[in-house]
Amino acid sequence: MPESAGQSRSRGAIAVSLLLVVGVLAFVATFVPWRGSQSLDATGGAVFADHRNADGSWTYTNALAGETSPYLLLHAHNPVDWYPWGPQALQRARAEDKPIFLSVGYSTCYWCHVMEREVFSNPEIAALMNQWFVNIKVDREERPDLDGIYMAATQLLTGGGGWPNSVFMTPELKPFYAGTYFPPEGKYGRPGFPQVLTGLHQAWEQQREQVDQQAEQLTQAIKQSQEARTAAGDAALLSQSLVDGAIHRLQGRFDETNGGFGDAPKFPPDMDLELLMVQYERTKDPELLHLVTYTLEQMARGGIHDHLGGGFHRYATDARWRIPHFEKMLYNQAPLARAYLHAYQLTGAEELRDAARDIFVFTERVLRMPDSGFYSALDSETHGVEGLYYLWTKAQIEETLGADAGLFFVLYDLAPMPEGDRGVIYIPRSLAEVAAERDMESQQLDAQLAPLRQRLLRVRQQRPRPLLDTKILSAWNGMMIDAYAYAYQILGDEAYLTTARQGAAFVWQRLRNEEGRLQRSFRDGTVSHNAFQEDYAFLARGLLALYGATQEQRYLHQAEQLVADMDRLFWDAERGGYFTTDRSEQLIAQSKHPYDGAIPSGNSEAANVLLTLASITGKAAYSTRASETLKAFAGAMDRSAGGFSRMLLAVHHNLNGYDESSPSRSQPPRLAGILAGLTSSQTGAVTLPDSRDHVQIEAFVSVDTLLPGSDFAVAARLLVAPGWHINAHPASYDFLIPTTLKTISELPLERLSIDYPPAGVFKPGFADDSLSVYTDSVVIRATLRLDADAEPGSVEALSVSLQFQACNDAQCLAPAQVSLPVQPGMPQTDP
């Protein structure tokens, strides 16, 4: 059924009673079941083919076609008149006094896909939606603030939650009805979606006062629930007994047979394991380490671990970790790699080290943009079938491996799926145990099995592949940068450090806007959405891990800059703690979301980052802010410590100190230091050649005459000599000169916009880092407007100024500033 919002631990479950108006929405269940015209698949679900015309063009296209989120684009050709969240949709709802239907999901959500196929692709259902509602689709990974607020509404109304999250609300954004997955017809004990639409429409038209009353009550309850989460407690609660109590509860919930905590479904408990490991390091209690290693071993052997392709699926549907929910999330790979490496550091167990390496193999092959950042996720289904890409029959394996199949099944077996004849590859007994029975070393047996795994993987890769969500999120990339930097510290593999560096350079260069403000998401050259508090915290964590691995000051400075921005944009000066958003958008509630969920909360991560900075820099301001953050949630932690494992880690470090020491490694030349030397001021007798020797410039204007109140464009084309490049805008480092366009005129001109082209990536041969650069031919455009009260002007009164710095693989030349007049006509093509 719908993807759970509570994970297996019900983190963040709302414990606020809500007095709803009895019977206001009872009408939903009273209508005669709707019967539309559709075909059914073998499971009874409605199936609709792509809506295409005879010539192959789309029959329907809605406003989502202009988005970059893969999840939103999946709905761009539904017959539903979808909008992205934004002024256009919200203003229409207010102007037409229509309720809003908000559908929140994500690209790897199985039931989101089911509802898209069964419901949103149905023209008859879509007609009802379009007639009665303004329909908005949101990718929860792009807008975690909206996801959190409206998931709270669903939890308050239904006592549970999940995705897709389906919320009906007033034009003032106040929810009055919510659920998760709705089928096209009543089944699974749920009303059919047409019933819901019809009932809510009639309530809106006939019982508006009651609907508004319900919406107001629910909105107030959401606000109260958010405030209750952030009610400050006594700082005296932040004691070792708070941490010890959480550890004791974990011990009580430990599954002695299968590892992990509690029963199915089981999510990787990486935050709990990290807390157990730091407690073990403090107490040396061997039982704590056993809880960690046994859990990690059982996960590594189970079907939740992809034994052919590497990496871990999001969670297991059974207690034994054998049958996964098959999506693979970047936010799972990063903390699991770190947990396995930490456990390996404590034990020396090669099985744990190999599991971490296996994660990085998968990440490099599937989730990494070449030499850049990390993609978000890999879907769970192909052709509408959950896990189809990963499943095998014994006969398929025997056909692929031939006579070697017997050797493969010495270690591996197939866990049968609940339906069908296929199974999930898992390891019933450890590699060491099986090898010992065969009088072999573990490494020897694994070496024999490795080519068999590769043969199966090659066959699997010929199957239709799941959807890859290629958006790059700042927060999740920060987590993965942290994992790679930590892997370098533990294992000493230079390739891990290179990957961490390149990921950090990409996010720093491509996910900040012209003013240097961090952005949330990048895809296909486009950045979108101002970053949330968690983005600042997690990226700072990754940069601090790189500083720990390299001792390079630039990573520390970047982390400090992010924390300063986080403080300025998100800190609650009245009650303490960080808001999720900068509050520039008027939403019905302002959340701080302190509970850990699938990933640590932004406040939890901020507390750990602040303590790390305090340890590194010795600045009291960081430790003070960390203490203020912890105090803001002390009461919530005391009431529900199970939802605060990551913040309890910060409490532990606040009480016992934060050890950021790590093995020192010999380092390759540092690009920042080299370039800083190359670009330092030249005070001796040697004069560097001028950058103008390697760059030619032309300037253009789009009009012959500048008319009052009219917009016009100017452009500069820079032709860079082969073998040379100029720094992009913004430049990779503060000491490098970004290529910058300015307009010069005494006329009263207003600059409306300036568009710098996407940068290329240049990796010098003398270092393992990379730069954002322009090469060959590059065009910079600006849009200007002559004041409406001015006289018409001649283009001869206008010129442009270009500042740039040319470099090659060996040197950076002195920067140049060139002014030149514009000529009518624009460049015919972009480079």
C-alpha positions in Angstrom: 0.0 0.0 0.0 1.2 3.7 0.1 4.8 4.3 1.0 4.9 4.8 4.7 5.5 8.3 6.1 6.5 7.1 9.5 9.2 4.6 8.5 9.2 1.5 10.7 9.8 3.6 13.8 6.9 6.0 13.4 9.3 8.9 13.7 7.5 12.2 13.8 4.1 10.7 14.4 1.8 13.5 15.5 0.4 13.1 19.0 -2.1 15.9 18.9 -5.8 15.2 19.3 -8.0 17.0 16.8 -11.7 17.6 17.4 -13.1 17.3 13.9 -16.6 18.3 12.9 -18.4 15.0 13.0 -19.9 13.9 9.8 -18.7 16.8 7.6 -17.0 14.5 5.3 -19.0 11.3 5.8 -20.5 11.9 2.4 -17.4 10.5 0.7 -18.5 7.0 1.5 -22.1 7.4 0.7 -22.1 7.7 -3.1 -22.8 4.9 -5.6 -19.5 3.5 -6.9 -18.4 5.1 -10.1 -17.9 3.1 -13.2 -15.7 4.5 -15.9 -14.6 3.0 -19.1 -11.1 1.4 -18.8 -9.4 -1.9 -19.3 -8.0 -3.8 -16.3 -4.7 -5.5 -15.8 -4.3 -8.9 -14.2 -4.4 -7.3 -10.7 -7.6 -5.4 -11.3 -5.9 -2.1 -11.7 -6.9 0.3 -14.5 -4.5 0.5 -17.4 -4.3 3.3 -19.9 -1.9 3.5 -22.8 0.1 6.6 -23.5 -2.2 9.4 -24.7 -0.7 10.0 -28.1 -2.1 11.1 -31.4 -1.8 9.1 -34.7 1.4 11.1 -35.6 3.0 10.2 -32.2 2.5 13.6 -30.6 1.0 13.9 -27.2 -2.8 14.3 -26.9 -2.4 16.1 -23.6 0.2 18.5 -22.3 -0.1 20.4 -19.0 2.0 23.0 -17.2 4.3 20.3 -15.7 6.0 20.0 -19.2 8.2 23.0 -18.3 9.5 21.5 -15.0 12.8 19.6 -14.5 11.8 17.1 -11.8 11.5 13.6 -13.3 8.5 12.9 -11.0 6.6 16.0 -12.3 7.5 15.2 -15.9 6.0 11.7 -15.5 2.6 13.6 -15.2 3.2 16.2 -17.9 1.0 14.4 -20.4 -1.8 13.3 -18.1 -5.3 14.5 -19.1 -5.2 16.2 -15.7 -4.6 20.0 -15.9 -1.7 19.8 -13.5 0.2 22.9 -12.3 3.4 23.0 -10.3 3.2 24.7 -7.0 3.4 28.4 -7.7 1.6 31.7 -8.2 -0.2 30.7 -11.4 -2.1 27.8 -9.7 -2.7 29.6 -6.4 -4.0 32.7 -8.0 -6.3 30.7 -10.2 -7.8 28.9 -7.2 -8.4 32.2 -5.5 -9.8 33.9 -8.6 -12.2 31.0 -9.3 -12.9 30.2 -5.6 -12.1 26.6 -6.3 -10.6 24.1 -3.9 -7.1 22.8 -4.6 -6.2 19.2 -5.0 -2.5 18.8 -3.9 -0.8 15.5 -4.9 2.6 15.0 -3.3 5.0 12.1 -4.3 8.4 11.3 -5.6 9.9 9.4 -8.5 10.6 6.1 -6.8 7.2 5.8 -5.1 5.5 2.7 -6.3 2.0 3.7 -5.3 2.5 7.1 -6.8 3.1 5.4 -10.1 0.0 3.2 -9.6 -2.2 6.2 -9.0 -0.7 7.9 -12.0 -1.5 5.0 -14.3 -4.9 4.1 -12.8 -6.3 7.5 -11.9 -4.5 10.5 -13.4 -4.3 8.9 -16.8 -8.0 8.3 -16.9 -9.7 11.0 -19.0 -13.0 10.6 -17.3 -11.5 11.0 -13.8 -9.3 13.9 -15.1 -12.4 15.7 -16.4 -13.9 15.7 -12.9 -10.6 16.9 -11.4 -10.3 19.7 -14.0 -13.9 20.8 -13.7 -14.0 21.1 -9.9 -10.5 21.6 -8.7 -7.2 23.3 -9.3 -4.8 20.5 -9.4 -1.2 20.9 -8.1 1.6 18.2 -8.3 4.6 18.5 -6.0 7.9 16.5 -5.8 8.4 16.1 -2.1 12.2 15.9 -2.7 12.2 19.3 -4.2 9.7 20.8 -1.6 10.2 19.1 1.8 8.5 22.0 3.5 5.2 21.5 1.7 5.6 17.7 2.1 6.0 18.1 5.9 3.1 20.5 6.4 0.6 18.6 4.4 1.7 15.2 5.6 0.9 16.5 9.1 -2.6 17.2 7.8 -3.0 13.6 6.5 -1.6 12.2 9.8 -4.0 14.3 11.9 -7.0 13.3 9.8 -6.3 9.6 9.3 -3.9 8.6 12.0 -1.3 7.6 9.4 0.3 8.8 6.3 2.3 7.9 3.2 2.8 8.7 -0.5 1.2 9.6 -2.7 -0.2 12.2 -0.3 -3.5 13.4 -1.5 -4.7 16.6 0.1 -7.8 18.8 -0.6 -7.6 22.4 0.6 -9.1 25.8 0.3 -7.7 28.6 -1.9 -6.1 29.9 1.3 -4.1 26.6 1.4 -6.0 25.3 4.5 -6.5 21.5 4.2 -10.0 20.0 4.9 -9.6 16.4 3.6 -6.7 14.1 3.0 -5.6 10.6 2.3 -2.9 8.7 0.4 -3.5 6.4 -2.5 -7.1 6.3 -3.9 -8.0 3.6 -6.4 -10.2 4.4 -9.5 -12.9 2.3 -7.9 -13.6 1.4 -4.3 -11.2 -1.4 -3.2 -8.7 -2.2 -0.4 -11.3 -0.6 2.0 -10.8 2.7 0.3 -13.3 4.8 -1.6 -12.8 5.2 -5.4 -11.3 8.5 -6.3 -14.3 9.6 -8.4 -16.4 9.1 -5.2 -14.0 11.3 -3.3 -14.1 14.0 -5.9 -17.9 14.0 -6.2 -18.4 14.0 -2.4 -15.9 16.8 -1.8 -17.3 18.9 -4.7 -20.8 18.6 -3.3 -19.6 19.5 0.2 -17.8 22.6 -1.2 -21.0 23.7 -2.9 -23.6 22.7 -0.3 -21.7 22.7 3.1 -19.1 25.4 2.5 -19.4 26.8 6.1 -18.7 23.4 7.6 -15.8 22.7 5.1 -14.3 26.1 6.0 -14.7 25.4 9.7 -13.0 22.0 9.3 -10.2 23.6 7.3 -9.6 26.2 10.0 -9.6 23.7 12.8 -7.2 21.4 11.0 -4.9 24.3 10.1 -4.8 25.4 13.8 -4.0 21.8 14.8 -1.1 21.7 12.3 0.3 25.0 13.7 -0.1 23.7 17.2 1.6 20.4 16.3 4.6 22.3 14.8 4.9 24.5 17.9 4.7 21.5 20.2 7.6 19.9 18.4 9.8 23.0 19.2 8.7 23.8 22.7 12.0 24.3 24.5 12.8 22.1 27.5 15.1 22.5 30.4 18.8 22.4 29.4 19.3 20.1 32.4 17.6 17.4 30.4 20.6 17.3 28.0 22.4 14.8 30.2 24.1 11.5 29.7 21.0 9.8 31.1 19.1 11.1 28.1 21.5 9.3 25.8 21.7 6.2 28.0 18.0 5.9 28.1 17.8 5.9 24.3 20.5 3.3 24.1 18.6 1.1 26.7 15.4 1.4 24.6 17.3 0.3 21.5 18.7 -2.7 23.3 15.1 -3.7 24.3 13.9 -3.5 20.7 16.8 -5.5 19.2 15.9 -8.4 17.0 18.2 -11.1 18.3 17.4 -13.4 15.4 17.6 -11.1 12.4 19.3 -7.9 13.6 17.8 -4.5 13.5 15.1 -3.1 15.8 11.5 -4.1 15.9 9.5 -6.1 13.3 8.8 -5.7 9.6 9.0 -3.6 7.6 12.6 -2.8 8.5 14.4 0.3 7.4 18.2 0.5 7.6 18.8 1.9 11.1 22.0 3.8 10.3 21.4 6.7 12.8 20.7 4.2 15.6 23.8 2.3 14.7 26.0 5.4 14.7 24.7 6.3 18.2 25.4 2.8 19.4 29.0 3.0 18.1 29.8 6.3 19.8 28.4 4.9 23.0 30.5 1.8 22.5 33.6 4.0 22.0 32.8 5.7 25.3 31.9 2.6 27.4 33.6 -0.3 25.6 30.5 -2.4 26.3 30.8 -5.3 23.8 27.0 -5.8 23.7 26.6 -2.5 22.0 29.1 -3.4 19.3 27.4 -6.8 18.8 24.1 -5.0 18.1 25.8 -3.0 15.4 27.8 -5.6 13.7 25.1 -8.3 13.7 22.6 -5.9 12.2 25.1 -4.8 9.5 26.0 -8.4 8.7 22.4 -9.5 8.4 21.6 -6.6 6.1 24.7 -7.2 3.9 23.6 -10.8 3.5 20.0 -10.1 2.9 18.0 -9.3 -0.2 17.9 -5.6 0.8 21.6 -5.7 -0.4 21.9 -5.9 -4.2 24.5 -8.7 -4.5 25.0 -8.2 -8.2 24.8 -4.5 -8.8 25.8 -3.2 -5.3 24.1 -0.8 -3.0 21.1 -1.2 -0.8 17.4 -1.0 -1.4 15.3 1.4 0.7 13.8 -1.1 3.1 12.9 -4.7 3.7 9.2 -5.8 3.8 10.1 -8.8 6.0 11.9 -9.1 9.3 14.8 -11.1 7.8 16.0 -8.4 5.4 15.3 -10.7 2.4 12.4 -9.1 0.4 13.1 -5.4 -0.2 11.1 -2.5 -1.5 13.4 -2.2 -4.5 14.0 1.5 -4.9 17.6 2.7 -4.2 18.0 6.1 -2.7 21.1 8.2 -2.5 20.2 9.1 1.0 20.4 5.4 2.0 23.7 4.7 0.3 25.6 7.6 2.1 24.9 6.9 5.7 25.0 3.1 5.3 28.5 3.4 3.7 29.6 5.5 6.7 28.1 3.1 9.2 29.8 0.1 7.6 33.1 1.9 7.5 32.8 3.0 11.1 32.0 -0.6 12.2 35.0 -1.8 10.1 37.2 0.7 11.8 36.1 -0.7 15.2 36.3 -4.4 14.3 38.5 -4.9 11.2 35.9 -7.2 9.8 36.4 -7.4 6.0 32.7 -8.2 5.4 31.8 -4.8 6.7 34.5 -3.1 4.6 33.4 -4.9 1.5 29.8 -3.9 2.0 30.9 -0.3 2.1 33.0 -0.6 -1.0 30.1 -2.3 -2.8 28.0 0.8 -2.1 30.6 3.0 -3.7 30.8 0.7 -6.8 27.0 1.1 -7.3 27.1 4.8 -6.7 29.9 5.4 -9.2 28.2 3.3 -11.8 24.6 4.4 -11.5 24.1 7.4 -9.2 26.9 9.6 -10.2 27.0 12.3 -12.9 30.4 11.9 -14.6 33.1 13.7 -12.5 30.3 15.7 -10.9 27.5 15.4 -8.4 25.2 12.5 -7.4 21.7 11.6 -8.7 18.8 11.1 -6.3 17.4 7.7 -6.8 16.7 4.6 -8.9 13.1 3.5 -9.2 11.7 0.2 -7.9 9.6 -0.9 -10.9 9.8 -1.6 -14.5 6.7 -2.0 -16.7 4.6 -1.4 -13.6 6.0 -4.5 -11.8 7.7 -3.9 -8.5 11.3 -5.3 -8.5 11.0 -6.9 -11.9 14.6 -5.8 -12.9 16.1 -7.6 -9.9 14.2 -10.9 -9.7 15.4 -14.3 -10.9 14.2 -17.9 -11.2 16.6 -20.7 -10.4 16.2 -21.8 -14.1 17.3 -18.3 -15.3 20.4 -18.4 -13.2 21.2 -22.0 -14.3 20.7 -21.0 -18.0 23.1 -18.0 -17.6 25.8 -19.7 -15.5 25.6 -23.2 -17.0 27.9 -25.6 -15.1 29.0 -22.9 -12.7 25.5 -22.5 -11.3 26.2 -25.1 -8.6 29.1 -23.0 -7.4 26.9 -19.9 -7.3 24.3 -21.7 -5.1 27.0 -22.8 -2.7 26.7 -19.3 -1.2 23.6 -17.7 -2.6 19.9 -18.6 -2.6 16.6 -17.1 -3.8 14.1 -15.7 -1.3 10.7 -16.2 -3.0 8.6 -13.2 -3.6 5.0 -13.2 -2.1 3.6 -13.4 -5.7 5.0 -15.2 -8.8 7.8 -17.7 -9.3 10.8 -15.4 -9.0 13.0 -14.6 -6.1 15.6 -12.2 -4.6 19.2 -13.2 -4.4 20.5 -13.4 -0.8 23.1 -15.1 1.3 21.8 -17.6 3.9 25.1 -18.2 5.6 28.2 -16.0 5.8 31.0 -16.2 3.2 33.4 -17.2 5.9 31.3 -20.1 7.1 30.8 -21.5 3.6 34.5 -21.0 2.7 35.5 -22.8 5.9 33.4 -25.8 5.0 35.2 -26.0 1.6 38.7 -25.6 3.2 39.1 -22.3 1.5 39.9 -18.7 2.6 37.0 -16.3 2.2 38.9 -14.2 -0.4 39.5 -17.3 -2.5 35.9 -18.3 -2.6 34.8 -14.8 -3.3 37.3 -14.6 -6.2 35.7 -17.6 -7.7 32.2 -16.1 -7.3 33.0 -12.6 -8.6 33.0 -13.5 -12.3 29.7 -15.4 -11.8 28.1 -12.3 -10.3 29.4 -10.3 -13.2 27.9 -12.6 -15.8 24.5 -12.4 -14.1 24.8 -8.6 -13.9 25.5 -8.4 -17.6 22.4 -10.4 -18.3 20.4 -8.2 -15.9 21.6 -5.1 -17.5 19.9 -6.2 -20.8 16.6 -6.0 -19.1 14.5 -2.8 -19.2 15.9 -0.6 -16.5 14.1 1.3 -13.8 13.7 5.1 -14.0 16.8 7.0 -12.8 15.9 10.3 -11.1 18.7 12.5 -12.3 18.0 15.6 -10.2 20.9 16.5 -8.0 20.0 17.7 -4.5 22.3 19.8 -2.3 21.5 18.1 0.9 21.8 14.5 -0.4 25.0 15.4 -2.2 26.4 16.7 1.0 25.7 13.3 2.7 27.5 11.5 -0.1 30.4 13.8 -0.1 30.8 13.1 3.6 30.7 9.4 3.0 33.4 9.5 0.3 35.7 11.7 2.3 35.2 9.4 5.3 36.0 6.4 3.1 39.3 8.0 2.1 40.1 8.6 5.7 39.4 5.0 6.7 40.6 3.1 3.6 43.1 5.5 2.1 41.8 5.1 -1.5 42.6 8.3 -3.4 39.7 7.6 -5.8 37.3 8.2 -3.0 38.9 11.6 -2.2 38.8 12.6 -5.8 35.1 11.8 -6.0 34.4 13.7 -2.8 36.3 16.7 -4.2 34.5 16.7 -7.5 31.1 16.4 -5.9 31.8 19.3 -3.6 33.1 21.4 -6.5 30.1 20.7 -8.6 27.6 21.6 -5.9 29.5 24.7 -4.9 29.8 25.9 -8.5 26.5 24.8 -10.0 24.0 24.9 -7.2 24.5 28.5 -6.1 22.9 31.4 -7.9 24.4 34.7 -9.1 24.3 36.1 -5.6 26.0 33.0 -4.1 22.8 31.7 -2.5 22.6 27.9 -2.3 19.9 26.2 -4.4 18.0 23.0 -3.7 18.0 21.1 -7.0 19.9 20.8 -10.3 18.9 18.9 -13.4 19.8 19.3 -17.1 21.7 22.5 -16.5 18.8 24.2 -14.6 18.8 25.0 -10.8 15.6 25.4 -9.0 14.2 26.3 -5.6 16.1 28.2 -2.9 17.9 25.7 -0.6 16.3 24.7 2.6 17.9 24.6 6.0 18.8 21.0 5.7 20.7 21.7 2.4 23.0 24.1 4.3 23.6 21.7 7.2 24.3 18.6 5.1 26.5 20.3 2.6 28.5 21.9 5.5 28.8 18.4 6.9 30.3 17.1 3.6 32.7 20.1 3.4 33.9 19.5 6.9 34.5 15.9 6.1 36.7 17.0 3.2 38.5 19.4 5.5 39.1 16.6 7.9 40.5 14.5 5.1 42.7 17.2 3.5 43.2 20.0 6.1 42.6 22.4 3.2 41.3 25.7 4.6 38.9 26.4 1.7 36.6 23.6 2.7 36.5 24.9 6.2 35.8 28.4 5.0 33.0 27.2 2.7 31.4 25.3 5.6 31.6 28.4 7.8 30.1 30.5 5.1 27.2 28.0 4.8 26.6 28.0 8.5 26.7 31.8 8.6 24.0 31.9 5.9 22.0 29.2 7.7 22.0 31.2 10.8 21.0 34.4 9.0 18.2 32.8 7.0 16.7 30.1 9.3 17.5 30.7 13.0 14.5 31.4 15.3 15.8 34.2 17.5 12.8 33.9 19.8 12.4 30.2 20.5 15.7 28.7 19.2 16.2 26.1 16.6 16.2 26.4 12.8 13.1 26.8 10.6 12.9 24.5 7.6 12.5 27.5 5.2 13.5 31.1 5.2 9.8 32.1 5.7 9.8 34.2 2.5 6.8 32.2 1.3 3.5 32.5 3.2 2.5 29.0 4.2 -0.1 27.9 6.7 2.6 26.9 9.3 6.3 27.3 9.8 8.0 24.1 10.7 11.4 23.2 12.2 10.9 19.4 11.7 13.2 18.3 14.4 12.4 14.5 14.2 14.7 12.2 12.2 13.0 10.4 9.4 14.5 8.7 6.4 17.3 11.2 6.8 18.4 13.1 9.9 16.5 16.3 10.5 18.1 19.6 9.5 18.3 20.7 13.1 20.0 17.4 14.1 22.6 17.8 11.4 23.0 21.5 12.3 23.8 20.7 15.9 26.4 18.2 14.9 28.0 20.6 12.3 28.1 23.4 14.9 29.9 21.1 17.4 32.3 20.0 14.7 33.1 23.6 13.9 33.5 24.4 17.5 36.0 21.6 17.9 38.0 22.6 14.8 38.1 26.3 15.2 37.8 26.8 19.0 35.2 29.5 18.4 32.8 29.6 21.4 30.0 31.0 19.2 29.6 27.6 17.5 29.3 25.7 20.7 26.9 28.2 22.1 24.7 27.9 19.0 24.8 24.1 19.2 23.7 24.2 22.8 20.9 26.6 22.0 19.8 24.3 19.2 19.8 21.2 21.5 18.0 23.1 24.3 15.2 24.1 21.8 14.3 20.4 21.4 15.3 19.1 24.8 11.7 18.6 25.9 10.8 16.8 22.7 13.9 14.6 23.0 12.9 13.8 26.6 9.4 12.8 25.6 10.3 10.8 22.5 14.1 10.1 22.3 13.5 7.4 19.6 12.8 10.1 17.0 16.1 11.9 17.7 19.0 9.5 17.2 21.0 12.0 15.2 20.4 14.8 17.7 21.2 12.5 20.6 24.5 12.0 18.8 25.1 15.7 19.1 24.1 15.6 22.8 26.7 12.8 23.3 29.4 14.9 21.6 28.4 18.0 23.5 28.9 16.1 26.7 31.9 14.0 25.8 33.8 16.0 23.2 33.9 15.8 19.4 36.9 13.9 18.1 37.5 14.9 14.5 40.9 13.3 14.3 41.5 10.9 11.4 44.4 9.0 9.9 46.7 11.3 7.9 47.3 10.5 4.3 49.8 11.7 1.8 48.0 14.2 -0.4 48.3 15.1 -4.1 49.0 18.7 -5.0 46.1 20.9 -3.9 44.6 22.8 -6.7 43.4 25.7 -4.5 46.9 26.3 -3.2 48.5 26.0 -6.6 46.1 28.4 -8.3 46.4 30.8 -5.4 50.1 31.0 -6.1 49.6 31.3 -9.8 47.2 34.2 -9.4 49.0 36.0 -6.6 50.0 39.6 -7.2 53.1 39.9 -9.3 55.4 42.3 -7.4 58.7 41.1 -8.9 60.4 41.8 -12.2 58.6 39.1 -14.1 55.5 40.2 -15.9 52.9 37.6 -17.0 51.5 37.8 -20.5 48.1 39.5 -20.7 44.9 37.5 -20.8 43.9 39.5 -23.9 46.5 37.7 -25.9 44.3 34.5 -25.8 40.8 35.9 -25.9 39.0 37.9 -28.7 35.8 39.8 -27.9 32.9 41.1 -30.0 30.0 43.1 -28.6 26.5 43.4 -30.0 23.2 45.2 -29.4 19.8 44.0 -30.6 18.4 47.4 -31.8 19.5 50.3 -34.0 18.0 52.9 -31.6 17.4 52.9 -27.9 13.7 53.7 -27.4 12.3 55.0 -24.1 10.6 52.3 -22.0 11.7 49.6 -24.4 13.7 46.5 -23.6 16.7 45.6 -25.6 19.6 43.1 -25.4 23.3 43.4 -25.5 25.7 40.4 -25.9 29.4 39.8 -25.8 31.0 36.9 -27.6 34.4 35.7 -26.3 36.6 33.5 -28.5 39.0 31.6 -26.3 42.2 30.3 -27.9 42.7 26.5 -28.1 44.3 25.1 -25.0 43.1 28.0 -22.9 40.1 28.7 -20.8 38.6 31.6 -18.8 37.0 31.3 -15.4 33.2 30.9 -15.4 30.8 33.1 -13.5 30.9 32.5 -10.6 34.5 31.4 -10.4 35.4 28.2 -8.5 37.4 30.0 -5.9 37.2 33.5 -4.3 40.7 34.4 -5.5 40.0 33.6 -9.2 38.6 36.3 -11.4 35.1 35.4 -12.7 34.3 36.4 -16.3 32.0 39.5 -15.8 30.0 41.6 -18.2 29.1 45.2 -17.4 27.4 47.9 -19.6 28.8 51.4 -19.8 26.6 54.4 -20.7 25.6 57.8 -19.4 22.0 57.1 -20.5 19.5 56.1 -17.7 19.5 52.4 -18.3 18.0 49.6 -16.1 19.6 46.2 -16.3 16.8 43.7 -16.1 18.9 40.5 -16.3 22.2 39.0 -17.3 22.6 35.5 -18.5 25.9 33.7 -18.1 26.1 30.4 -19.9 26.5 27.0 -18.2 30.1 26.3 -17.3 32.2 23.4 -18.5 34.4 21.4 -16.1 38.2 21.6 -16.4 40.5 19.2 -14.5 44.2 20.2 -14.6 46.7 17.5 -15.0 48.6 18.6 -11.9 45.8 18.1 -9.3 42.7 16.0 -8.6 40.2 18.9 -8.3 38.3 20.6 -11.1 37.3 24.1 -12.1 34.2 25.7 -13.7 35.4 27.3 -17.0 34.4 28.6 -20.4 36.3 27.4 -23.5 36.1 28.0 -27.3 33.2 30.4 -28.0 31.0 31.7 -25.3 28.2 34.3 -25.4 27.0 36.4 -22.4 23.7 38.2 -22.8 22.1 41.1 -20.8 18.6 42.6 -21.1 18.3 46.4 -20.4 15.7 49.0 -20.6 15.9 52.8 -21.3 14.0 54.9 -18.8 10.5 55.7 -20.1 11.1 59.5 -19.5 14.4 59.6 -21.4 14.9 60.8 -24.9 15.6 58.1 -27.6 19.3 57.3 -27.6 21.9 56.2 -30.0 23.6 52.8 -29.6 26.9 54.7 -30.0 26.3 55.9 -26.5 26.5 52.3 -25.2 29.6 50.1 -24.7 30.4 47.0 -22.7 33.2 46.1 -20.3 34.5 42.5 -19.9 36.7 41.3 -17.1 38.3 37.9 -17.5 41.3 35.8 -16.7 42.9 33.3 -19.1 44.5 30.1 -17.9 45.9 26.9 -19.3 47.0 23.6 -17.7 50.2 25.3 -16.4 49.5 28.9 -15.5 46.9 31.6 -15.0 47.7 35.0 -16.7 47.1 38.4 -15.3 43.4 39.3 -15.5 42.3 41.7 -18.2 39.5 44.3 -18.4 38.4 45.3 -21.9 35.9 48.0 -23.0 34.5 48.1 -26.5 31.5 49.6 -28.3 28.5 47.6 -29.4 27.5 46.9 -33.0 23.9 46.4 -34.1 22.9 42.8 -34.6 23.2 39.8 -32.3 25.3 36.6 -32.5 23.4 34.2 -34.9 23.9 31.1 -32.7 24.9 30.3 -29.2 28.1 28.4 -28.9 
